[in-house]
Amino acid sequence: MIVPRLIIGAAVVLAAVIARRDAAHRPLAWALGGALAGDVVRAALELPPQVELALYLAAPALSAWCALRVLAGLTPWAAPAAPLAIWAAALWLAVAWPWFWPHAPLAAHVAAVVVQGAAAVSFWRSPRTAGVSETCALVLAGGDVVALAGPLGFPEAWAKLGWGWAVVAAQAGVMGAVLVFLQGRALMREEA
C-alpha cells in the first residue's frame, strides 16, 4: 500500500497548489488530504476498532462532500449534511449492531456513490463546463464506483478469491495517477 499512498500524496500536493490559485479546487484538496491522513493514521497506529472504522468511513464521506461542493455547487454549509449522515449512520449501525460491522464500509461507499451520482447529474444538467476541479471530482467519484467491485465490504471473502486488499491498492493507485496527470497538466498549462 506504500506506492498508492505516495501517488495519492502527490495528488494531494498538486491539489493544494491549485487550490491556492483557485478556490474552486479547495474541496478536492481537503477531501484527498483528509482521506490520505486518515489512511496513514490507521496504518501507523494501533487504534481501537471503533476509531479505525470511523477513520475508514471518513474517506467515502469526504468524497461525497467534494462532489456536492464541486459538482452540485452547494454552499460550504449545505454540502456537509449528506456526507455527515453517511458517516454517522454507518458508524452508529456498526457499533450498535455487531452483525452490521463488516458491511459498514460497503454501505458507506454505496451511499457515497449515490450522492456523487446525484451531484454529477446536476452538473451535467447545468450550463457549466468541466474545468480541472470538476474533472477531478468526477474521477474521484468514478474511483469510488470502481472500489465497490473490490473487497471493501467483505475483505475476507475477497481474500479467499485471491484478490484481497490488492484490489483496493490498485484502484487507489490508478485513481491517484489520473488525478496527478490531470492536475499536473493543468499546472503546466498555467505556467505556459
N, C-alpha and C positions, 0 to 999 in steps of 0.2 A: 504493500500500500504506500510505500515511500514515494515512488515515482508519480502516481496520480496526485499525491498531496503536493509535491513540488510543482507539478503542472498547474494545479488549482491555485497554488501560491503565486505563480507568475501571472495568472489571470486576475488575481486579487490586486496585485501591484499595478497592472495596467489599468484596471477599473478605477483604482484610486487616483491614478494620474489623470485619466479622462474626467473623473468626477470633479477634480479641482478646476477644470476648464469649463465643464458643462454640468450644471446642477441636475439635469435630467438623468444623468448616469449614476447619481449617488445611490439610489435604491439598489442597483446591481452591485455596487461596491460593498454596501452594507450586507446584502444577502450572501454574497460569496464569502466575504470576510467572516461573517458570523458563523456560517456553516463550517468553514475551514477551522476556525478557532474551536468550535465545539468538538470537531473530529479529532483535533490534536490533543485537546484536554482529555477526551475519552481514551485515546491511545496511550497517553503518557502517565495517567494517574489511575490508581486503584480506587474506583468510586463505588458507592452503594448502587445497587441495580436501579433504584428509582431515579437517582441523579443521572446515571448513564443513559437511561431511556429518555429522560427529559431533554438531555443534550442531543440525542439522536433525532428526536421528534422535532427539534428546532429547525433542522435543515428543510424539510418539506414546508413547514410554516413560513420560513423566510422566503422560499421560492414563490409561494403563493402571494405573499405580501409584495414581492418585487413585481409580479405580474399585474397585480391590482394597481400599483403605483405607476408603472411604466406603460403597460398596455391599456389598462382601463382608464388611466388618468385620474384615479381617485386622489383626494387630498391626503396629506400625511395623517390626518386624524381619522378619516373614514376607512382608509385601507387596512389598518391592523385588525379590524373586527373579525373577519372570517379566518385569517391565519391563527389568531389567538384562540378562537373557538376550536379549530382543528387540533392545535397543540394541547389545549386544556382538556378537551373531551377525550382524546386518545390516551393521555396520561392518566386521567381520572378513571377511565374504564379499566386500564391495565392494572392500576393499583387496587381498585375496588373489587374487581373480579379477576382472580389469578388466571382463569381459563382464557381470558382475553389477551394476556400479556404477550404471547408470541405473535398475535395478529395485529398489535397496536401499530408497528411501523408500516405494515402494508396498508392498514386502514387510513393512516395519516397521509401516506403518499397518494392513495386513491382520491381522498378528499382534496388534496392539494392540486392534483391534476384536473379535477372537476373545476376548481376555482380558476386555475390557469387557462383552461379551455374557454370558460366564460369570458375571461379577460381578453383572450385572443380574438374571440368572435366579436366582441365590442370594438376591438381595434380594427379588425378587417372591415367593419361596417362604418367606421369613421373616415373622414376625408384625409386623415393624417398619413404621411408617408413614413416608411420604416427607415429610421436612422440607425446608427450603431447601437444605441441603447435598446431600441425596440427589437432589433435583430438578435441581440444577445439575450434579451428576456425570452424571446421565442425559443432560442437554443436551450436556455435553462429549463423551460417548460418541456421541450422535447426530450431533454435528458431525463427528466422525471418519468415521462411516459416509457422510455426505454428501460429505466430502472425497475419498473413494475414487472418486467419479464424475468428479472433476476431473483436472487434469494433474499430479498429484503424482509419479507414477512415470514418465510419459512426456511431459515438457513440450514437447519439440519436435513430437511427433506431434499433441498437442492444439493447439499454436500454429498448425499448418497448417490445423486445422479452424476457426480463428478464435476459440478460447477462450483459450488461453494462461493466464498466472498470474492473470488477472482472475477466473477461477472460484475460485481459492484465496482471493483477497482478498474476494470476495463472501461466500464461505462463512464466513470468519473474522469478517467484519463482522456478518453476521446472527447467528452464534452468540454473538459478544460482546454484541450488542444485547439478545439474550434473557437472557443472564447479568446484564447491567446491570439490566434490568427486574425479574427475579426477586429479585436481591439488594437493589435499591433498595426494592422493595415490602416485603420482609422487615424492612428497617431502619425504614421508615416505620411499619409495624405495631408495632414495638417501642417507637417514640417515642410512639405514640398512646395 
